[in-house]
């Protein structure tokens, strides 16, 4: 946005556009920060471990034993 000459105000449309642009910039930065935080939290969770046949239902243990 260009600055108006001394003693004059910027047109209302330019001020509104500058306000919208700054709000969008803040929202975009917030969304980026939130995605980084979520990614960091999710990367700290332990990976799921496969269930051992001993922890399964008895029918499943028999099926594993048959294999």
The first five atom37 places (N, CA, C, CB, O) and aatype in JSON, in Angstrom:
{
  "aatype": [20, 20, 20, 20, 20, 20, 20, 20, 20, 20, 20, 20, 20, 20, 20, 20, 20, 20, 20, 20, 20, 20, 20, 20, 20, 20, 20, 20, 20, 20, 20, 20, 20, 20, 20, 20, 20, 20, 20, 20, 20, 20, 20, 20, 20, 20, 20, 20, 20, 20, 20, 20, 20, 20, 20, 20, 20, 20, 20, 20, 20, 20, 20, 20, 20, 20, 20],
  "atom_mask": [
    [1, 1, 1, 1, 1],
    [1, 1, 1, 1, 1],
    [1, 1, 1, 1, 1],
    [1, 1, 1, 1, 1],
    [1, 1, 1, 1, 1],
    [1, 1, 1, 1, 1],
    [1, 1, 1, 1, 1],
    [1, 1, 1, 1, 1],
    [1, 1, 1, 1, 1],
    [1, 1, 1, 1, 1],
    [1, 1, 1, 1, 1],
    [1, 1, 1, 1, 1],
    [1, 1, 1, 1, 1],
    [1, 1, 1, 1, 1],
    [1, 1, 1, 1, 1],
    [1, 1, 1, 1, 1],
    [1, 1, 1, 1, 1],
    [1, 1, 1, 1, 1],
    [1, 1, 1, 1, 1],
    [1, 1, 1, 1, 1],
    [1, 1, 1, 1, 1],
    [1, 1, 1, 1, 1],
    [1, 1, 1, 1, 1],
    [1, 1, 1, 1, 1],
    [1, 1, 1, 1, 1],
    [1, 1, 1, 1, 1],
    [1, 1, 1, 1, 1],
    [1, 1, 1, 1, 1],
    [1, 1, 1, 1, 1],
    [1, 1, 1, 1, 1],
    [1, 1, 1, 1, 1],
    [1, 1, 1, 1, 1],
    [1, 1, 1, 1, 1],
    [1, 1, 1, 1, 1],
    [1, 1, 1, 1, 1],
    [1, 1, 1, 1, 1],
    [1, 1, 1, 1, 1],
    [1, 1, 1, 1, 1],
    [1, 1, 1, 1, 1],
    [1, 1, 1, 1, 1],
    [1, 1, 1, 1, 1],
    [1, 1, 1, 1, 1],
    [1, 1, 1, 1, 1],
    [1, 1, 1, 1, 1],
    [1, 1, 1, 1, 1],
    [1, 1, 1, 1, 1],
    [1, 1, 1, 1, 1],
    [1, 1, 1, 1, 1],
    [1, 1, 1, 1, 1],
    [1, 1, 1, 1, 1],
    [1, 1, 1, 1, 1],
    [1, 1, 1, 1, 1],
    [1, 1, 1, 1, 1],
    [1, 1, 1, 1, 1],
    [1, 1, 1, 1, 1],
    [1, 1, 1, 1, 1],
    [1, 1, 1, 1, 1],
    [1, 1, 1, 1, 1],
    [1, 1, 1, 1, 1],
    [1, 1, 1, 1, 1],
    [1, 1, 1, 1, 1],
    [1, 1, 1, 1, 1],
    [1, 1, 1, 1, 1],
    [1, 1, 1, 1, 1],
    [1, 1, 1, 1, 1],
    [1, 1, 1, 1, 1],
    [1, 1, 1, 1, 1]
  ],
  "atom_positions": [
    [[0.85, -1.17, 0.0], [0.0, 0.0, 0.0], [0.89, 1.23, 0.0], [-0.97, 0.0, 1.22], [1.84, 1.32, 0.79]],
    [[0.61, 2.18, -0.88], [1.4, 3.4, -0.94], [0.9, 4.38, 0.1], [1.35, 4.03, -2.35], [-0.28, 4.39, 0.45]],
    [[1.81, 5.21, 0.6], [1.41, 6.2, 1.6], [0.85, 7.42, 0.89], [2.6, 6.59, 2.51], [1.37, 7.83, -0.14]],
    [[-0.21, 8.0, 1.44], [-0.78, 9.2, 0.81], [0.11, 10.41, 1.08], [-2.21, 9.46, 1.35], [0.97, 10.36, 1.96]],
    [[-0.08, 11.48, 0.33], [0.72, 12.69, 0.58], [0.44, 13.24, 1.98], [0.41, 13.76, -0.5], [-0.6, 12.95, 2.56]],
    [[1.35, 14.03, 2.52], [1.14, 14.58, 3.87], [-0.16, 15.37, 3.96], [2.33, 15.47, 4.27], [-0.51, 16.13, 3.06]],
    [[-0.86, 15.17, 5.07], [-2.1, 15.9, 5.29], [-3.32, 15.22, 4.71], [-1.98, 17.26, 4.72], [-4.44, 15.71, 4.9]],
    [[-3.16, 14.13, 4.02], [-4.3, 13.42, 3.43], [-4.37, 12.03, 4.02], [-4.19, 13.36, 1.88], [-3.37, 11.45, 4.43]],
    [[-5.58, 11.5, 4.06], [-5.79, 10.14, 4.56], [-5.87, 9.18, 3.39], [-7.07, 10.06, 5.42], [-6.22, 9.56, 2.27]],
    [[-5.54, 7.94, 3.67], [-5.67, 6.9, 2.64], [-7.15, 6.65, 2.38], [-4.95, 5.58, 3.08], [-7.97, 6.8, 3.29]],
    [[-7.5, 6.29, 1.17], [-8.9, 5.98, 0.87], [-9.39, 4.82, 1.74], [-9.08, 5.63, -0.62], [-8.61, 3.97, 2.16]],
    [[-10.69, 4.81, 2.01], [-11.26, 3.78, 2.88], [-11.05, 2.39, 2.3], [-12.76, 4.04, 3.1], [-10.82, 1.44, 3.05]],
    [[-11.12, 2.25, 0.99], [-10.92, 0.95, 0.36], [-9.52, 0.42, 0.59], [-11.18, 1.04, -1.13], [-9.33, -0.78, 0.82]],
    [[-8.53, 1.3, 0.54], [-7.15, 0.88, 0.77], [-6.94, 0.48, 2.22], [-6.17, 2.0, 0.37], [-6.21, -0.47, 2.52]],
    [[-7.57, 1.21, 3.13], [-7.43, 0.87, 4.55], [-8.1, -0.46, 4.85], [-8.04, 1.98, 5.43], [-7.57, -1.28, 5.6]],
    [[-9.26, -0.68, 4.25], [-9.97, -1.94, 4.47], [-9.16, -3.1, 3.9], [-11.37, -1.9, 3.83], [-9.06, -4.15, 4.52]],
    [[-8.58, -2.9, 2.72], [-7.78, -3.94, 2.09], [-6.55, -4.25, 2.94], [-7.35, -3.52, 0.68], [-6.18, -5.42, 3.1]],
    [[-5.91, -3.22, 3.49], [-4.74, -3.44, 4.34], [-5.12, -4.19, 5.61], [-4.08, -2.1, 4.7], [-4.37, -5.05, 6.08]],
    [[-6.29, -3.87, 6.18], [-6.75, -4.57, 7.38], [-7.03, -6.03, 7.08], [-8.0, -3.89, 7.94], [-6.67, -6.91, 7.86]],
    [[-7.68, -6.3, 5.95], [-7.97, -7.68, 5.57], [-6.68, -8.45, 5.33], [-8.86, -7.72, 4.3], [-6.55, -9.6, 5.75]],
    [[-5.72, -7.83, 4.65], [-4.44, -8.5, 4.39], [-3.71, -8.82, 5.69], [-3.56, -7.63, 3.49], [-3.13, -9.89, 5.83]],
    [[-3.73, -7.9, 6.64], [-3.04, -8.17, 7.9], [-3.75, -9.25, 8.7], [-2.93, -6.88, 8.74], [-3.1, -10.07, 9.34]],
    [[-5.09, -9.27, 8.66], [-5.83, -10.34, 9.35], [-5.53, -11.69, 8.72], [-7.35, -10.06, 9.31], [-5.34, -12.68, 9.43]],
    [[-5.49, -11.75, 7.4], [-5.18, -13.01, 6.72], [-3.75, -13.46, 7.03], [-5.37, -12.86, 5.21], [-3.5, -14.65, 7.17]],
    [[-2.84, -12.52, 7.14], [-1.46, -12.87, 7.49], [-1.39, -13.47, 8.89], [-0.55, -11.63, 7.4], [-0.71, -14.47, 9.1]],
    [[-2.1, -12.86, 9.83], [-2.1, -13.38, 11.2], [-2.76, -14.76, 11.25], [-2.83, -12.42, 12.16], [-2.25, -15.66, 11.92]],
    [[-3.88, -14.93, 10.53], [-4.55, -16.23, 10.52], [-3.67, -17.3, 9.87], [-5.88, -16.13, 9.77], [-3.63, -18.44, 10.35]],
    [[-2.98, -16.96, 8.8], [-2.1, -17.91, 8.14], [-0.94, -18.3, 9.06], [-1.56, -17.32, 6.82], [-0.58, -19.48, 9.14]],
    [[-0.36, -17.33, 9.73], [0.73, -17.63, 10.65], [0.24, -18.51, 11.8], [1.35, -16.34, 11.2], [0.94, -19.42, 12.23]],
    [[-0.96, -18.24, 12.3], [-1.53, -19.06, 13.37], [-1.78, -20.48, 12.92], [-2.81, -18.45, 13.87], [-1.52, -21.42, 13.67]],
    [[-2.29, -20.64, 11.7], [-2.54, -21.99, 11.19], [-1.23, -22.75, 11.0], [-3.32, -21.92, 9.86], [-1.16, -23.94, 11.28]],
    [[-0.21, -22.07, 10.53], [1.09, -22.72, 10.36], [1.67, -23.13, 11.7], [2.07, -21.77, 9.63], [2.2, -24.24, 11.84]],
    [[1.57, -22.26, 12.69], [2.07, -22.59, 14.02], [1.29, -23.76, 14.62], [1.98, -21.38, 14.94], [1.88, -24.65, 15.23]],
    [[-0.02, -23.76, 14.44], [-0.84, -24.86, 14.98], [-0.47, -26.18, 14.31], [-2.33, -24.56, 14.77], [-0.4, -27.21, 14.98]],
    [[-0.23, -26.16, 13.0], [0.13, -27.41, 12.32], [1.5, -27.91, 12.78], [0.12, -27.21, 10.8], [1.71, -29.12, 12.87]],
    [[2.41, -27.0, 13.06], [3.72, -27.42, 13.58], [3.6, -28.02, 14.97], [4.69, -26.23, 13.6], [4.26, -29.01, 15.28]],
    [[2.76, -27.43, 15.81], [2.57, -27.96, 17.16], [1.92, -29.33, 17.1], [1.71, -27.0, 18.01], [2.35, -30.25, 17.81]],
    [[0.9, -29.49, 16.27], [0.22, -30.78, 16.15], [1.2, -31.83, 15.61], [-1.01, -30.68, 15.22], [1.21, -32.96, 16.1]],
    [[2.0, -31.46, 14.63], [2.99, -32.39, 14.1], [4.01, -32.81, 15.14], [3.7, -31.78, 12.91], [4.4, -33.97, 15.2]],
    [[4.44, -31.86, 15.97], [5.4, -32.2, 17.02], [4.78, -33.11, 18.07], [5.94, -30.92, 17.68], [5.43, -34.03, 18.56]],
    [[3.53, -32.85, 18.42], [2.86, -33.69, 19.42], [2.66, -35.09, 18.88], [1.51, -33.07, 19.84], [2.89, -36.07, 19.59]],
    [[2.22, -35.2, 17.63], [1.98, -36.52, 17.06], [3.26, -37.3, 16.86], [1.25, -36.38, 15.73], [3.25, -38.53, 16.95]],
    [[4.37, -36.63, 16.6], [5.63, -37.35, 16.4], [6.18, -37.88, 17.73], [6.66, -36.45, 15.73], [7.03, -38.77, 17.72]],
    [[5.72, -37.35, 18.85], [6.19, -37.8, 20.16], [5.43, -39.03, 20.64], [6.05, -36.7, 21.17], [5.89, -39.69, 21.58]],
    [[4.3, -39.35, 20.05], [3.53, -40.52, 20.49], [4.26, -41.79, 20.1], [2.1, -40.5, 19.89], [4.82, -41.86, 19.01]],
    [[4.27, -42.8, 20.96], [4.93, -44.05, 20.6], [4.16, -44.77, 19.49], [5.06, -44.97, 21.83], [2.94, -44.69, 19.41]],
    [[4.9, -45.45, 18.67], [4.27, -46.2, 17.58], [3.52, -47.39, 18.16], [5.33, -46.68, 16.54], [3.97, -48.0, 19.13]],
    [[2.38, -47.73, 17.59], [1.64, -48.89, 18.1], [2.43, -50.17, 17.86], [0.24, -48.98, 17.44], [3.03, -50.36, 16.8]],
    [[2.41, -51.04, 18.84], [3.12, -52.31, 18.71], [2.13, -53.39, 18.3], [3.84, -52.69, 20.04], [0.99, -53.38, 18.76]],
    [[2.55, -54.3, 17.46], [1.62, -55.37, 17.07], [1.33, -56.27, 18.27], [2.21, -56.2, 15.9], [2.2, -56.54, 19.1]],
    [[0.1, -56.72, 18.34], [-0.3, -57.59, 19.46], [0.35, -58.96, 19.3], [-1.85, -57.72, 19.54], [0.39, -59.52, 18.21]],
    [[0.84, -59.47, 20.39], [1.41, -60.81, 20.35], [0.27, -61.83, 20.37], [2.38, -61.05, 21.54], [-0.81, -61.53, 20.88]],
    [[0.49, -63.01, 19.84], [-0.56, -64.03, 19.85], [-1.02, -64.37, 21.27], [-0.09, -65.29, 19.16], [-2.17, -64.76, 21.46]],
    [[-0.14, -64.23, 22.27], [-0.53, -64.56, 23.64], [-1.55, -63.57, 24.19], [0.7, -64.59, 24.54], [-2.33, -63.92, 25.08]],
    [[-1.55, -62.34, 23.66], [-2.49, -61.34, 24.15], [-3.82, -61.39, 23.43], [-1.88, -59.96, 24.02], [-4.73, -60.64, 23.77]],
    [[-3.95, -62.24, 22.44], [-5.17, -62.31, 21.64], [-6.22, -63.2, 22.31], [-4.85, -62.83, 20.24], [-5.97, -63.84, 23.33]],
    [[-7.35, -63.2, 21.72], [-8.46, -64.06, 22.14], [-8.03, -65.53, 21.99], [-9.77, -63.77, 21.29], [-7.22, -65.82, 21.11]],
    [[-8.53, -66.45, 22.82], [-8.1, -67.86, 22.75], [-8.29, -68.47, 21.36], [-8.86, -68.68, 23.76], [-7.44, -69.24, 20.92]],
    [[-9.37, -68.14, 20.67], [-9.57, -68.69, 19.33], [-8.48, -68.23, 18.38], [-10.94, -68.29, 18.78], [-8.03, -69.0, 17.52]],
    [[-8.05, -67.0, 18.53], [-6.98, -66.48, 17.67], [-5.67, -67.19, 17.99], [-6.83, -64.94, 17.86], [-4.89, -67.49, 17.09]],
    [[-5.43, -67.47, 19.28], [-4.2, -68.19, 19.65], [-4.18, -69.58, 19.0], [-4.07, -68.33, 21.19], [-3.13, -70.03, 18.53]],
    [[-5.33, -70.24, 18.97], [-5.39, -71.55, 18.33], [-5.11, -71.43, 16.84], [-6.76, -72.21, 18.56], [-4.43, -72.27, 16.25]],
    [[-5.65, -70.38, 16.25], [-5.44, -70.18, 14.82], [-3.96, -69.93, 14.54], [-6.29, -69.01, 14.29], [-3.41, -70.46, 13.58]],
    [[-3.3, -69.11, 15.4], [-1.87, -68.85, 15.24], [-1.07, -70.14, 15.45], [-1.4, -67.77, 16.24], [-0.09, -70.39, 14.74]],
    [[-1.49, -70.95, 16.39], [-0.77, -72.2, 16.64], [-0.92, -73.15, 15.46], [-1.29, -72.86, 17.93], [-0.01, -73.93, 15.17]],
    [[-2.06, -73.1, 14.78], [-2.29, -73.99, 13.64], [-1.44, -73.58, 12.44], [-3.76, -73.98, 13.26], [-1.14, -74.41, 11.58]],
    [[-1.06, -72.35, 12.38], [-0.24, -71.87, 11.26], [1.15, -72.32, 11.48], [-0.3, -70.34, 11.1], [2.03, -72.04, 10.67]]
  ]
}
